[in-house]
Amino acid sequence: MSIEQFKGALAIQHIRELMHADHIREAQEEHLQPSSIDLSVSGEIYRMRGTFLPRPGEKIRDILKNGILFPVSLNQPLELNGIYLIRLNELLNLPSNIYAMTNNKSSSGRINLQTRLIVNSVSSFDYVPRGYNGELWLEVIPKSFPVKLAYAERLNQMRFFTHDPRLSDEELRRFNDQYGFLRGVNKEALPITEAKGHKGLTMSIDLVSEDIIGYRCTLTSSRVLEYSRRDYNPLEFFEPIHQPKDGNLIMRRGEFYIFATKEGIRVPKEFAVEMMAYDVSKGEFRSHYAGFFDPGWGYGTNGETLGTPAVLEVFTHDNDFVLRDGQPICQMVYEHLTAPAEVCYGDARLTNNYYTQHGPRLSKHFKMS
């Protein structure tokens, strides 16, 4: 493969080239997305003593000799707060100029199923270094309720890079003037606002636009969610949160919430967007587990869509936290692709569960009225 002339995050056509050159093995073309590929779980699963990261030069299979409690079958649900290590079906043999990163898919993030990639010799989650050759493993922790998986379920996604793809401040301003990345409630283009030391666009929480402005899930081990099902009643797992009269809402420590942003974003086909990870300057909570937006999100194929809100998966940490309508809650970072994506989010050839989402949409496992 020769893509040295490109810089940025790989678009779908270049990820496909990696597959055809056997740099990504045991992968399925139907798992390709506009600028990522879905990874699938195998039947090799272990209940772990605790979370861990390899030391430099250390292989995961060496750690498994002493780190597991017991093997687990796919016939068994993953227990609430249990720590599991699952081998993924895909294998990598990356070129020397390509590295990769992973994150939850929206559907796993929206049920508070925490997934983190681990690879041999790398003491960081969700990162694959340039030239990596070997197996991929996924740490999986159900954080709100037990989850039962089936073979080849896709819980997370991988993206590939040649260089740091983030737009500079000048590029962000220029392309925002061209496309109007951020849109208000009336689809009007919004200006870029300054954020504390971060490049990107700031989005705020919406607590007033809908009757149901969010969903709350408290810890429960009494109900198992089967990941392959698509017909659950939301009330079996989540409690709807109705619009607060004063525009304020108290998030309780240890609870999991689904909200939506007030603004919509647009991702033209030559870009991808990542929601920044947990930022203590925004509050003592984590505002997402998925946080990746493919080219075409809120844009369409030819710019026919004028923005789509982002759904937020919020988990509180040490303290209760008061949310107020319009409060800044997340930062969206735009990234260059190596070329405009040949297929965009929303294309009929792809499975797009959230293309038309509006408001605080739950995961695909639930029937939404």
N, C-alpha and C positions, 0 to 999 in steps of 0.2 A: 504494500500500500504506500502511496506517495501523496501525502497531503501537507507536506512541510510548508507549502506556500500559503496555507490557510492559517488563520489565528482565531481562537475562540472556542466556543462549545460546538461539538459536532452536530450537524443537522442529520435528519433521518437517513438521507442518502449516503452519508459518510459512515454512519454506524452500520448500515447495511454492507458497505465495503469491508469494514472490520470483520463482520460475520463471514463474508464470502472468502476472506483471506485466512480464516481459522484463528483470528485473534480473539474472537468470542465463539466458544464452542458449546454445543448442546443447547443452543438458543433457538427460539422459534421466530420466524419472520412476522407472524401475527402478533407477537409481543412488542413489536416496534411501535414507538410513538413519535411524534414530530421531531423531538430532540432528546429522546431517551429510549431505554428499553426496559421492559418489565422483567424482573427476575422471579423465578418460580421455586417453591420449596420442594425438597425431596422427602422421602419417608425416613431419612436418618435424623432422629431427634433425640436430644439428651436433656434431662433435667439437671441443672447446674447447681453447685453449692453457692455460687454468687456470680456477679458480673466480673469480667476480667478483660485484660488486653494483653496480647503477646509482647514479650520483650524482643529487642532486635535479634534476629537470627533464630527465633523460636517459632516452631510450627504448631498450629492449633491441634493437630492430632497428638502431639506430644503432651500438650496440656490436658487433653481429654483423658489420659491415663490416670490422672489423679483428681481431676476437677469435677467429674460428673457424680451425681447422686445415683441416677439409674437411667437406662434407655426408656424412651416413650414411644408408644404406637400412635399412628394417626387416628386410631379408633378412640383414643382418650382425649378429652378436652384439655386444653392448656389452662391450668388453674390460675385464679386471680392472684396477681403479684408473683406468680412463679417465674423463674428465670430459665429460659430454654435456649438451647443452641441447635439450630437447624442447618444442615448442609443444603446449599442451593444447587439446583441442577446444572447451572451454567458454570463454565470454566473460562479463565482468561489466559491469554498469552500476548500481552499488549506490546505494541511497538515501543521503541525507546523514547519516542516523543509524545506519547499519549498517557495521560493519567485519568482517573475516574473518581466520581463521588456519587453517593447514594442518599436517598431519603425515603420516608414513608410515601406510599401512594395515598391519594385522598381518601380512599375507602377504608384503609386501615387506620389512618390518622383520625378519622371521624368517629371511630369506635374506641379511641384511646388504646389502641394496640401498638405499643412501642416497639419499633424495629430498628436495629443498628447493625450495620455490616461490620464484620471482623475478617481480616485476612492475615496470612502468615507474616510474621516479623514486623508488623506495623502496630505501633502503640497509639493508634488513634482510631476512633470509630468512623465509619462511613467514608473512608479515604483509601484509594488504591493507587500506589505510586507508579510512576512511569516504568514501563517494561515489566510489570508484574506478571508472573507465570504461576498459576496454581488455582486451588479451590477457593470458593467463596462460602462464608458462613454467616448466618444471620442470628443475632440475639433477639429473641422475641419475648416480650413481657406484657401480658394482659393487665391493664391498669384500672379497669372499671368493672369488668365481669369476665367469667371464663369464656374462652373461644375455642371452637372445634374446627380444625382445618381439614382440608382434603388435599390429596396429592396435586402438585403443580399450581396451587393457589399462588397468586401474585400479590405480595404484601408491600414490596418496595420497588424502586426504579433506579436505574443507573444512568448517569450522564458522563460523557467523555470530553476531554479538553486537550488542546495543544498549548494554550497560554491562558493567562488570567483574562477572562472574557468581559469583565465589567466595563461599562461605559465610563469615560472620564466625565468630569463635571461639565466641560464644554460640550461634549457629545450629547450628554443627557439633555442639556438646554436646547441644543440645535434640533435633535430628533423630536423632542417634546413639542417644539414649535411646529414641526412638520406634521406630526401625527396626533397630537393631543392625547398623550398616554393616559392621563387621569381625567375622569369625567364626573361631573356632579349629578345630582338627582334628576336634573332636567337634561342630561346628556351634554351639558356645556363643558368645554375644555377648561380645566383648572390650572392655575400656575404652579410652578414648583415652589415649595416652601423649604426654608433652611431646616436641617435636622442636625442634631448634636454629633458632629464628626462623621456622619454617614453619607455616602453617596446613595441617591435613590429618591423614591417618592414616598411621602408619608400618607398613610390611610388611617381613617378614624372609625370608631365603633358606632353602629346604628342601633339605637334603643327606642326609636319612635316611629319608624316608617311602616311597621307591620303590627297587627294585633299580637301575633306571636313573634317576639324579637329574638328568641333563642331557646335552647334546650339545656336542661341540667341533668347530670347523671351522678348519683351518689354510689359509693362502692357497694357492690352486691355480688355474692357468690351463689345466689339461689337460682339464677337463670343463665343458661348457656346459649351463646350465640353461635349458630352454625354458619361459617363464613360463606358457604356456597348458596345459602338461602337468600331470597329477594322479596319475601312476603311478610316480614315481621311487622307487627303493630308497634309504632314508635313508643306507645305508652307502656309496653312491656319492659323497656329499658331506660326511657328518657321521660322527664317531666317538662312539659312546655312552660316557657316563661313568657307571661303576657306583658305588654307594654307598661312600664312603670309610670305612674301618674306624674311624678316629678322628674322623669328622665334619668333617675339614678338607680343603680342596682348594686347590691352587695354580693360579691362572690365569696363563698365560704371556702376556707382552707381545706384542701384535699378533695374538692369536687371538680368535676370535668364539665365544661360548657361548650356549646356550639353557638357562635354568633356570626354576624355578617358585617362587612364594612359598609359605610355610608356611601362611599364613592365606588365607581367601577373603574377597572383598568383595561387598557388595550395592549395587546402584544402582537405587533406586525410580524410577518413571516420570517424576517431576518433577525429576530430577537427571541430570547427566552427571558423569563423573570423568576427570580428567587426571593421569597419572603425571608427577611433576615431572621436568624435564630434568636432565641431568648435574649432580651436586652433589658438589663436591670434599670436602665434609665426610663423605660416605659412603665415599670411597675414590677412587683414581685410575683410575676406569673409568666408562664410560657404561652405565647400567642399562636403557636402552630406546631404541628408535627409533620405535616406534608410540606407545604410552602413552596411548591414549584409549579410554574405556569408555562405551558407549552406555547409555541408560536401559534397564533390564531385565536387564543383566548381573548374574548371580548372584542375581537377585531374581525373575525371571519376570514374568508379567503381573499377578498378584495376590499376590505375596509368597510363592509356593509354594517357591521355591528359597532355601536358607539359605547362600548364599555360594559363589563360584567363585574358585579361585586365579588369580593373574595370571601370565602367562608373561613372562619377562625376556629381552631381547636384550642381551647384555653384551659390550662390546668394551673390552679393556684398552688403556691408553695408555702411559705412560712406564716403568712398572715392573711386574714380576711382583707378584701380589697374593694373599695367603692369605685365602680365604673360610672362615668357620666356620659350622656349622649354627646357625640362629637369629639370625644377624647381621642387623641392620637394613640394608636395601638400597635401599628406594625409599619415596617419599612420595606419597600419593594425595590429590589436592585435589578436593573436591566443589564443584559449580557448580549454581546455579539455572537451570532452563529457563524460557522465557517462558510455558510452560504444560505440563502433563503430556503426554508424547508420546503421540500417537494410536496409534502402533505401537511395540512394544518389541523389543529384541534377543531373539531366540529365536522370534519370531512366524513362523508357517509361510509368511507372505507375503514374507518376506525371505530372502536367502541368508545363513545364519549358520554359518560354517565352524568356529567354536570354542565354540559354546554349551555343549557337553557336555565341554569339555576337562578333562583331569585330569592333573596332573603336567606335565613339560616337553614340551609338544606342539610338534612341528615344523609348518611351514607346510603349506597345503593341497596343495602340489606333491608331497608324499611319502605313500606308502602306510604307514600305521601299523598294526601288528599289535594 
